[in-house]
Each structure stands twice: as C-alpha cells, then as structure tokens.
Amino acid sequence: MDDTDDGLNPDEEWPNSQYDAAHTGYNPTASGSKSDVETTNIPLATGCVEVEDTYAPVVGDGAVFYSMKEGDASTESQLRAWDYTDKKNRWSKTFEESVSRPTVGDGVVCVITSEYSEETFIRGFSTDDGSELWSTTVEGDFSHPVITDGIVYVINATGAHALNANDGTEKWHTQMDIRLDDGVVAPAVTDDSVYFTTWLDGLYALDVETGEQQWTFDAGAEGAVFDMTPTVANGTLIVGDRERYLYALDADDGSEQWRFENGAVAGWPSVAVANGKVYVGDAIGVG
C-alpha cells in the first residue's frame, strides 16, 4: 500500500491471525492510511441471529475470511468470505459443528470443523467460490491450522500433520501422544521447523520437510501449562506458560536465552515481534 492509498489494497495479504506462519504479528511492508480513514462494516449475521464468538479474520485473494459461532441456542457455525473490492459477501458456508479460525494461501482457505459427536475434519475450500476442495478426518483435540508454501500444518492429539493445501494429501504425519487445549493454539512454521506447544508436555520443534523431532523444551516447573501460540523471529522463539513466565529460546536447539516473570497476572496472549522488540499484553497493559 503506497502513501496515497487510503483504501484496502487487494494485493495486500494477512494470511494468518498474526500475519505470517511464524506468528510475528508484523508486516514490514505494510502501512496504514495516511489521511482520512475509510471504514467499512462487514456484517457478521443477518436478521436476528445472535453471534456468540468470532475468530480473528485473515486476508488473501482479495477477500477477508472469518469464522463465527452463532448464539448458545444454535449449534451452527459459519465460514465467510467478504470481497473488499466489491464490498459484499463473496460466499459463506454453514456447518452443524464448531469451526476453527481460518488460514489462507495458494487459493485455498482452510479450517478445522469439529462435530459435537467429536468427529473432526480438516477442510480446504476455494477462495473464489467456497467450493469444498477436500476434507480429511483427524482424531481428538486439535490446534488451529496454518498454511504456508502450499502446505497446511495442524496439530492434534495423535501428533503433527503436514498436508498439501491443494488436495489435502498427507506430506507427513509425526505420530505423538500429546495433550492440547482444544482449538486454542496454532503451530508456528519457519523455513526449517514447525514449533508447537502442548497442554502439559512442553514445546516441540519438528523438521518442516520430514516431521522428524528436532528438540523439546520443558520449563521445569511442575504442572507448567503451555497454551500460547509460539512466535519465531530472528532465530529466537518466544512463548509463555500459564504460570507467569515468558521465555526466549534459541529456535535452532531450544536452549533458553532468557525468561521474564510476570508477577501480577498468570498467562499470556500471543505476542508481536518487530525491530528487535517483543510486545505482549496482559490484564494490566501492553509492554
């Protein structure tokens, strides 16, 4: 987006909830509007439908993609595409099940749907018309998916999965017996590794091409719970536990570089990293 553009640029993308697959929360080439800001309301629902929850939207292929759950009285959830050139809904899909936050790339928007009967599917849809391109079944609790370089990465109770985004075929599956906080975290992906946190089993790094385990990190605190999506920037991985610590690890070998203790509030949201600084918020503020 150049200095004179005050509208949405159809070439701009924000394909994951924190911009890139490494979850830095920072797009170094983007800039905000420089003068009067044009705002557009994207409708979440029509009529008298109550919306209980929405996930962070993602942007790609000229559209904003977002998922939402309707009110307590309904079991329905939706995935929608809003075209920001035409400023209207491009398409929508309705499910009798819960839907993860979306990820978009290579003409595919991917979500995980979990039926209340506990059957879970990874699904890929065309960004153009919403047609379902593929689906595959996974078991147990799951992470949010991430698409990068034509591959979908997702973690569930049986381990880590890498699927081809265009047809859902498996690239690799690393079998693991792990515990996840269902639908809370997402893996972080770099050119070399896939990183993900687990409920009580620490943090793992796998080879991005083969799924082979590279290293693990255990905070050493009894009962430490990791329920935060990791962030990777400049060779450092940032992650927090539910106790009170924020950790910086060497992304290559998992060795601890530093930790920061938050004595006031337990737990951390995801962080943003830019220009050598780590930005994180808690119940008190942003630091």
C-alpha positions in Angstrom: 0.0 0.0 0.0 1.6 3.3 -1.0 1.4 6.6 0.7 -1.5 7.9 -1.3 -3.7 4.8 -1.0 -6.4 5.2 1.7 -8.4 2.1 0.9 -7.9 -1.6 1.1 -5.4 -2.9 -1.4 -6.5 -6.2 -3.0 -2.8 -7.2 -3.3 -2.3 -7.0 0.5 -2.5 -10.2 2.4 -2.7 -11.2 6.1 -3.0 -14.9 5.7 -2.8 -16.0 9.3 -4.2 -14.5 12.5 -0.7 -13.0 13.3 0.2 -12.2 9.7 2.9 -14.9 8.9 3.3 -18.5 9.7 5.9 -17.7 12.3 3.2 -15.5 14.1 5.3 -12.4 14.4 2.3 -10.1 14.2 4.3 -7.8 12.0 4.2 -7.0 8.2 7.3 -4.9 7.4 6.0 -3.8 4.0 2.5 -2.6 5.0 1.5 0.8 6.1 -1.7 2.3 7.4 -3.8 5.0 5.8 -2.1 8.4 5.7 -5.2 10.7 5.8 -8.9 10.3 6.2 -9.6 6.7 7.1 -12.4 4.9 5.2 -14.3 2.3 7.4 -16.5 -0.5 6.2 -18.7 -2.6 8.4 -18.6 -6.3 7.5 -21.9 -7.9 8.6 -21.4 -10.8 11.0 -25.0 -12.0 10.7 -28.4 -11.2 9.2 -31.7 -10.8 10.8 -32.0 -11.5 14.5 -29.2 -14.1 14.6 -27.0 -13.7 17.7 -23.3 -14.1 17.2 -21.6 -15.7 20.2 -18.0 -15.8 19.0 -15.7 -14.8 16.1 -12.1 -15.5 15.4 -9.5 -13.1 14.0 -10.1 -12.6 10.3 -7.4 -13.3 7.7 -6.9 -11.6 4.3 -5.9 -13.1 0.9 -7.0 -13.3 -2.7 -8.9 -10.1 -2.4 -11.2 -11.1 0.4 -11.5 -11.1 4.2 -12.2 -14.6 5.6 -13.7 -15.1 9.0 -15.4 -17.8 11.1 -18.0 -17.4 13.7 -20.3 -19.3 16.0 -23.9 -18.4 16.4 -25.6 -18.0 19.9 -26.0 -20.6 22.6 -29.4 -21.7 21.2 -27.7 -22.8 17.9 -25.1 -25.4 17.1 -24.4 -23.7 13.8 -21.1 -22.0 12.8 -20.1 -20.2 9.6 -17.1 -19.5 7.5 -17.5 -16.4 5.3 -15.6 -14.6 2.6 -16.1 -10.9 2.2 -14.8 -9.3 -1.1 -13.3 -6.0 -0.2 -13.2 -4.8 -3.8 -16.9 -5.3 -4.4 -17.7 -4.7 -0.7 -20.1 -7.6 -0.4 -20.1 -11.2 0.7 -18.4 -13.4 -1.8 -19.7 -16.7 -0.3 -20.5 -18.3 3.0 -20.6 -21.9 4.4 -22.7 -23.1 7.3 -21.8 -26.1 9.5 -23.6 -28.0 12.2 -20.4 -28.0 14.1 -17.7 -25.7 15.5 -15.2 -24.1 13.2 -11.6 -23.0 13.8 -10.1 -19.7 12.8 -9.2 -19.8 9.1 -5.9 -19.7 7.3 -5.5 -18.8 3.6 -2.9 -19.4 0.9 -2.5 -20.7 -2.6 -6.1 -20.2 -3.5 -7.3 -22.2 -0.5 -8.9 -21.2 2.8 -8.5 -23.9 5.4 -10.4 -24.6 8.7 -11.0 -27.4 11.1 -14.5 -28.4 11.9 -15.4 -30.4 14.9 -18.8 -32.1 15.2 -20.4 -32.3 18.6 -20.2 -36.1 18.1 -16.4 -35.4 18.4 -15.6 -36.3 14.7 -13.1 -33.7 13.4 -12.3 -32.7 9.9 -9.6 -30.6 8.2 -11.2 -28.9 5.2 -10.0 -26.9 2.3 -12.2 -24.5 0.3 -11.7 -22.5 -2.8 -11.1 -18.8 -2.0 -13.0 -17.9 -5.2 -16.4 -19.6 -4.7 -16.2 -21.5 -1.4 -16.5 -25.0 -3.1 -15.0 -27.7 -0.9 -11.8 -28.9 -2.4 -11.0 -31.7 0.1 -11.5 -32.9 3.6 -9.8 -35.4 5.9 -10.6 -36.8 9.3 -8.4 -36.3 12.4 -8.9 -37.5 15.9 -9.2 -35.7 19.2 -8.3 -32.2 20.3 -6.7 -30.0 17.6 -4.9 -26.8 17.0 -5.8 -24.0 14.6 -4.3 -24.7 11.1 -1.6 -22.7 9.3 -0.9 -22.6 5.6 2.5 -21.6 4.2 4.2 -22.5 0.9 1.4 -24.7 -0.2 1.3 -26.9 3.0 -1.3 -27.0 5.8 0.2 -27.7 9.2 -2.1 -28.8 12.1 -1.5 -30.5 15.5 -3.9 -32.9 17.1 -3.9 -35.5 19.9 -2.2 -38.0 17.6 0.7 -35.7 16.6 1.6 -33.3 13.9 0.3 -33.3 10.3 1.5 -31.7 7.1 -1.0 -31.8 4.2 -0.8 -30.5 0.7 -3.1 -27.4 0.6 -4.4 -28.1 -3.0 -5.8 -31.6 -2.4 -5.3 -32.5 1.3 -3.0 -35.4 0.7 -0.6 -36.1 3.5 3.0 -35.0 3.2 4.0 -36.4 6.6 2.4 -37.3 10.0 4.6 -37.5 13.1 2.8 -39.8 15.5 2.8 -38.5 19.0 0.7 -38.9 22.1 0.2 -35.3 23.3 -2.4 -33.2 25.2 -3.8 -30.0 23.7 -6.1 -27.2 24.8 -8.7 -27.8 22.1 -8.8 -25.0 19.4 -6.6 -22.6 21.3 -3.1 -22.6 19.8 -1.6 -22.9 16.4 1.8 -24.2 15.2 4.5 -21.7 14.2 6.3 -22.5 10.9 9.6 -21.3 9.5 11.7 -22.4 6.6 13.3 -25.1 8.8 11.0 -26.1 11.5 7.4 -26.5 12.9 7.0 -25.4 16.5 4.0 -26.1 18.7 3.0 -26.1 22.4 1.1 -28.7 24.3 -1.0 -28.7 27.4 1.4 -30.4 29.8 4.0 -32.0 27.6 6.2 -28.9 26.8 7.1 -27.4 23.5 8.3 -29.3 20.4 10.3 -28.5 17.3 10.0 -30.7 14.2 11.7 -30.6 10.8 9.5 -28.8 8.4 10.3 -31.2 5.5 10.1 -34.6 7.3 8.4 -34.1 10.6 11.4 -35.5 12.4 11.7 -34.2 16.0 14.5 -31.7 16.4 14.2 -30.8 20.1 11.8 -30.3 23.0 11.6 -27.8 25.8 10.2 -28.4 29.3 10.1 -25.3 31.5 11.0 -27.5 34.5 8.0 -26.1 36.6 5.8 -28.9 37.9 2.4 -28.6 36.2 3.5 -25.8 33.8 0.9 -25.4 31.1 1.7 -24.0 27.6 -1.4 -22.7 26.0 0.2 -19.9 23.8 1.0 -20.0 20.1 4.8 -19.6 19.8 6.3 -16.7 17.8 9.6 -17.0 15.9 11.7 -14.1 14.8 15.4 -13.6 14.0 16.3 -17.1 15.3 14.5 -16.7 18.6 11.3 -18.4 19.7 9.1 -16.5 22.2 6.5 -18.5 24.2 4.7 -18.1 27.6 3.3 -20.6 30.1 0.2 -20.3 32.1 2.1 -19.8 35.3 3.8 -16.4 34.9 6.9 -16.8 32.7 7.6 -15.6 29.1 10.6 -17.5 27.6 13.0 -16.7 24.8 14.5 -19.9 23.3 17.1 -20.5 20.6 15.0 -21.6 17.6 17.7 -24.0 16.4 18.2 -26.0 19.6 15.7 -24.9 22.2 18.2 -23.6 24.7 16.9 -20.9 27.0 18.1 -17.4 26.3 16.1 -15.6 28.9 12.8 -15.6 30.8 10.6 -12.8 32.1 8.4 -13.2 35.1 5.0 -11.5 35.3 4.3 -11.4 39.0 0.8 -9.9 38.6 -1.2 -11.9 36.1 -0.8 -15.6 35.1 -1.0 -16.5 31.5 0.0 -14.7 28.2 -1.7 -14.0 24.9 0.3 -14.3 21.8 3.0 -11.7 21.2 4.2 -9.5 18.4 7.9 -9.1 17.5 9.3 -6.2 15.4 12.5 -4.2 15.2 14.2 -6.2 17.9 11.4 -5.8 20.5 8.8 -8.1 21.9 5.3 -6.7 22.5 3.0 -8.6 24.8 -0.2 -7.7 26.6 -1.8 -8.9 29.8 -4.6 -7.8 32.1 -2.6 -4.8 33.2 -1.5 -3.4 29.8 1.0 -3.8 26.9 4.8 -3.9 27.4 
